[in-house]
Amino acid sequence: MKAKAVVGSDGTLKAANSEEDAERVQALIQNCRTVRLDCGHAFLEDHSFSG
């Protein structure tokens, strides 16, 4: 799962990884797919998931 990558005014990444990081992970792991969520880093607080 990939939340929005936010960069602060000072250039600090305020996310677990950047878009570039996510693309690299996707390229390196077989049978992997990235699910993008329209939320901030705390996506578990922003969304409810059902199994």
N, CA, C and O atoms as a MOPAC input file, in Angstrom:
PM7 MOZYME 1SCF
protein

 N      0.84000 1    -1.16100 1     0.00000 1
 C      0.00000 1     0.00000 1     0.00000 1
 C      0.88900 1     1.22900 1     0.00000 1
 O      1.92500 1     1.25600 1     0.66500 1
 N      0.49400 1     2.21600 1    -0.72600 1
 C      1.28300 1     3.44300 1    -0.86100 1
 C      0.38200 1     4.63500 1    -0.61600 1
 O     -0.56900 1     4.87200 1    -1.36100 1
 N      0.68400 1     5.38100 1     0.42700 1
 C     -0.01100 1     6.62800 1     0.70200 1
 C      0.69900 1     7.75900 1    -0.03500 1
 O      1.77200 1     7.56000 1    -0.60300 1
 N      0.10400 1     8.93000 1    -0.02300 1
 C      0.71700 1    10.08600 1    -0.66900 1
 C      2.06300 1    10.39700 1    -0.01000 1
 O      2.19700 1    10.32300 1     1.21100 1
 N      3.03300 1    10.73600 1    -0.81100 1
 C      4.33100 1    11.16000 1    -0.30300 1
 C      4.31500 1    12.68500 1    -0.19700 1
 O      4.17500 1    13.38300 1    -1.20100 1
 N      4.45500 1    13.18100 1     0.99900 1
 C      4.42800 1    14.61900 1     1.23800 1
 C      5.84000 1    15.07700 1     1.57900 1
 O      6.52600 1    14.45300 1     2.38800 1
 N      6.26300 1    16.15800 1     0.96500 1
 C      7.57200 1    16.74000 1     1.24800 1
 C      7.34600 1    18.09800 1     1.88400 1
 O      6.64600 1    18.94300 1     1.32600 1
 N      7.94200 1    18.31000 1     3.05800 1
 C      7.79800 1    19.57100 1     3.76400 1
 C      8.52100 1    20.70500 1     3.06800 1
 O      9.31400 1    20.48300 1     2.15300 1
 N      8.24500 1    21.91400 1     3.50500 1
 C      8.86100 1    23.09800 1     2.89800 1
 C     10.38400 1    23.09700 1     3.03100 1
 O     11.08200 1    23.76500 1     2.26900 1
 N     10.89200 1    22.33600 1     4.01300 1
 C     12.34600 1    22.22900 1     4.19300 1
 C     12.95100 1    21.08400 1     3.38800 1
 O     14.15400 1    20.83200 1     3.47100 1
 N     12.10200 1    20.37400 1     2.59200 1
 C     12.59500 1    19.28600 1     1.76300 1
 C     12.56600 1    17.92600 1     2.43100 1
 O     12.98800 1    16.93800 1     1.83100 1
 N     12.07500 1    17.85400 1     3.67200 1
 C     12.02000 1    16.60100 1     4.40500 1
 C     10.84200 1    15.75700 1     3.93100 1
 O      9.71300 1    16.24300 1     3.85800 1
 N     11.10900 1    14.48700 1     3.60800 1
 C     10.06400 1    13.56500 1     3.21400 1
 C      9.24900 1    13.19000 1     4.44500 1
 O      9.80300 1    12.70900 1     5.43300 1
 N      7.95500 1    13.40300 1     4.39200 1
 C      7.07500 1    13.08700 1     5.52400 1
 C      6.20800 1    11.89400 1     5.13900 1
 O      4.97900 1    11.96500 1     5.14800 1
 N      6.87700 1    10.80000 1     4.80300 1
 C      6.22200 1     9.56100 1     4.39400 1
 C      7.18500 1     8.41100 1     4.62300 1
 O      8.37200 1     8.62100 1     4.87200 1
 N      6.66400 1     7.19100 1     4.53600 1
 C      7.52200 1     6.01800 1     4.73500 1
 C      8.50200 1     5.83700 1     3.58500 1
 O      9.64100 1     5.41300 1     3.78200 1
 N      8.03900 1     6.16800 1     2.37400 1
 C      8.93400 1     6.11400 1     1.21900 1
 C      8.43100 1     7.05200 1     0.13600 1
 O      7.27400 1     7.47300 1     0.14300 1
 N      9.31300 1     7.37000 1    -0.78800 1
 C      8.96400 1     8.28800 1    -1.87800 1
 C      8.33300 1     7.51000 1    -3.02600 1
 O      8.31300 1     6.27900 1    -3.00700 1
 N      7.82500 1     8.20900 1    -4.00900 1
 C      7.29400 1     7.55100 1    -5.20700 1
 C      8.39700 1     6.75200 1    -5.88900 1
 O      8.15400 1     5.64600 1    -6.37400 1
 N      9.60300 1     7.30200 1    -5.93000 1
 C     10.73100 1     6.60900 1    -6.54500 1
 C     11.05800 1     5.32400 1    -5.78600 1
 O     11.34400 1     4.29500 1    -6.39700 1
 N     11.01500 1     5.38700 1    -4.45300 1
 C     11.25400 1     4.19200 1    -3.63400 1
 C     10.21600 1     3.11700 1    -3.94700 1
 O     10.55800 1     1.94600 1    -4.11100 1
 N      8.94900 1     3.51700 1    -4.02800 1
 C      7.87200 1     2.56600 1    -4.30100 1
 C      8.04700 1     1.91700 1    -5.67100 1
 O      7.81800 1     0.71700 1    -5.82300 1
 N      8.44600 1     2.69500 1    -6.65600 1
 C      8.68200 1     2.14600 1    -7.99400 1
 C      9.83300 1     1.14800 1    -7.98000 1
 O      9.77900 1     0.12600 1    -8.66500 1
 N     10.86500 1     1.43500 1    -7.20800 1
 C     12.00600 1     0.51700 1    -7.12900 1
 C     11.60700 1    -0.79100 1    -6.45300 1
 O     11.98900 1    -1.86600 1    -6.91400 1
 N     10.85100 1    -0.71300 1    -5.37700 1
 C     10.35700 1    -1.91300 1    -4.70900 1
 C      9.55000 1    -2.75000 1    -5.69100 1
 O      9.73800 1    -3.96300 1    -5.78600 1
 N      8.65200 1    -2.09700 1    -6.41900 1
 C      7.81200 1    -2.77900 1    -7.40500 1
 C      8.66600 1    -3.51100 1    -8.43400 1
 O      8.33700 1    -4.63000 1    -8.82800 1
 N      9.74500 1    -2.89800 1    -8.86500 1
 C     10.61500 1    -3.49500 1    -9.88400 1
 C     11.43700 1    -4.66300 1    -9.33900 1
 O     11.77800 1    -5.57800 1   -10.08800 1
 N     11.75600 1    -4.64300 1    -8.05500 1
 C     12.64500 1    -5.65000 1    -7.48300 1
 C     11.93300 1    -6.89300 1    -6.95700 1
 O     12.55500 1    -7.94900 1    -6.83800 1
 N     10.64900 1    -6.79100 1    -6.64300 1
 C      9.92500 1    -7.91600 1    -6.05400 1
 C      8.96800 1    -8.50700 1    -7.08000 1
 O      8.10200 1    -7.81400 1    -7.61500 1
 N      9.13700 1    -9.78900 1    -7.34300 1
 C      8.23800 1   -10.47300 1    -8.27400 1
 C      6.85800 1   -10.61700 1    -7.63100 1
 O      6.72800 1   -10.68300 1    -6.40900 1
 N      5.84200 1   -10.66500 1    -8.47700 1
 C      4.46200 1   -10.84100 1    -8.01100 1
 C      4.08200 1    -9.80500 1    -6.96400 1
 O      3.45600 1   -10.12600 1    -5.95400 1
 N      4.46000 1    -8.58000 1    -7.21100 1
 C      4.19400 1    -7.47100 1    -6.30000 1
 C      3.38400 1    -6.42400 1    -7.04400 1
 O      3.61900 1    -6.16800 1    -8.22500 1
 N      2.44300 1    -5.82800 1    -6.35800 1
 C      1.72700 1    -4.70700 1    -6.96900 1
 C      1.53000 1    -3.64900 1    -5.90700 1
 O      1.36100 1    -3.95100 1    -4.72500 1
 N      1.55400 1    -2.42200 1    -6.34300 1
 C      1.38200 1    -1.28600 1    -5.44500 1
 C     -0.06000 1    -0.82100 1    -5.51500 1
 O     -0.59200 1    -0.57700 1    -6.59800 1
 N     -0.69000 1    -0.69800 1    -4.35500 1
 C     -2.04200 1    -0.16500 1    -4.26100 1
 C     -1.91700 1     1.23600 1    -3.68100 1
 O     -1.48300 1     1.41100 1    -2.54200 1
 N     -2.30100 1     2.23000 1    -4.47400 1
 C     -2.17900 1     3.62200 1    -4.04700 1
 C     -3.46000 1     4.05800 1    -3.34100 1
 O     -4.56400 1     3.83800 1    -3.83800 1
 N     -3.29700 1     4.67100 1    -2.19200 1
 C     -4.42700 1     5.15800 1    -1.40900 1
 C     -4.44600 1     6.67400 1    -1.41200 1
 O     -3.39700 1     7.31600 1    -1.35900 1
 N     -5.61900 1     7.23600 1    -1.47200 1
 C     -5.78400 1     8.69100 1    -1.45800 1
 C     -5.88500 1     9.15500 1    -0.00700 1
 O     -6.96100 1     9.49500 1     0.48400 1
 N     -4.74100 1     9.15700 1     0.65900 1
 C     -4.70700 1     9.53300 1     2.07400 1
 C     -3.28200 1     9.89900 1     2.45600 1
 O     -2.35700 1     9.79800 1     1.65000 1
 N     -3.13100 1    10.31500 1     3.67100 1
 C     -1.81300 1    10.63800 1     4.19000 1
 C     -1.10900 1     9.39800 1     4.72100 1
 O     -1.56800 1     8.27600 1     4.50800 1
 N     -0.01500 1     9.59900 1     5.40000 1
 C      0.81700 1     8.50900 1     5.89600 1
 C      0.07100 1     7.61600 1     6.89700 1
 O      0.32400 1     6.41300 1     6.94200 1
 N     -0.82400 1     8.16800 1     7.68300 1
 C     -1.55900 1     7.39700 1     8.69900 1
 C     -2.80800 1     6.76900 1     8.08300 1
 O     -3.91100 1     6.95700 1     8.59600 1
 N     -2.64100 1     6.02200 1     6.98100 1
 C     -3.79000 1     5.52100 1     6.23700 1
 C     -4.66400 1     4.57300 1     7.04400 1
 O     -5.85900 1     4.46700 1     6.77100 1
 N     -4.10100 1     3.88200 1     8.02900 1
 C     -4.93500 1     2.98700 1     8.83500 1
 C     -5.93300 1     3.76900 1     9.67300 1
 O     -6.98900 1     3.24400 1    10.02800 1
 N     -5.61900 1     4.99700 1     9.98800 1
 C     -6.56200 1     5.85000 1    10.71800 1
 C     -7.54400 1     6.51000 1     9.76100 1
 O     -8.65700 1     6.85900 1    10.15400 1
 N     -7.13300 1     6.68400 1     8.49700 1
 C     -7.96600 1     7.38200 1     7.50500 1
 C     -8.98300 1     6.48600 1     6.81900 1
 O    -10.00500 1     6.97500 1     6.33600 1
 N     -8.72300 1     5.17500 1     6.76400 1
 C     -9.56600 1     4.25100 1     6.00000 1
 C     -9.97000 1     3.05500 1     6.82000 1
 O     -9.23600 1     2.62300 1     7.70900 1
 N    -11.11900 1     2.52700 1     6.52800 1
 C    -11.54700 1     1.23600 1     7.07800 1
 C    -11.39100 1     0.19800 1     5.98900 1
 O    -11.73800 1     0.44600 1     4.83400 1
 N    -10.86900 1    -0.96600 1     6.35100 1
 C    -10.66700 1    -2.04200 1     5.38800 1
 C    -11.52200 1    -3.22000 1     5.81000 1
 O    -11.65600 1    -3.50900 1     6.99900 1
 N    -12.08900 1    -3.88400 1     4.84700 1
 C    -12.82800 1    -5.11500 1     5.14100 1
 C    -12.14000 1    -6.26700 1     4.43400 1
 O    -11.61300 1    -6.10200 1     3.33400 1
 N    -12.14500 1    -7.42900 1     5.06200 1
 C    -11.44700 1    -8.59300 1     4.53000 1
 C    -12.17700 1    -9.21000 1     3.43200 1
 O    -11.72200 1   -10.20600 1     2.87100 1

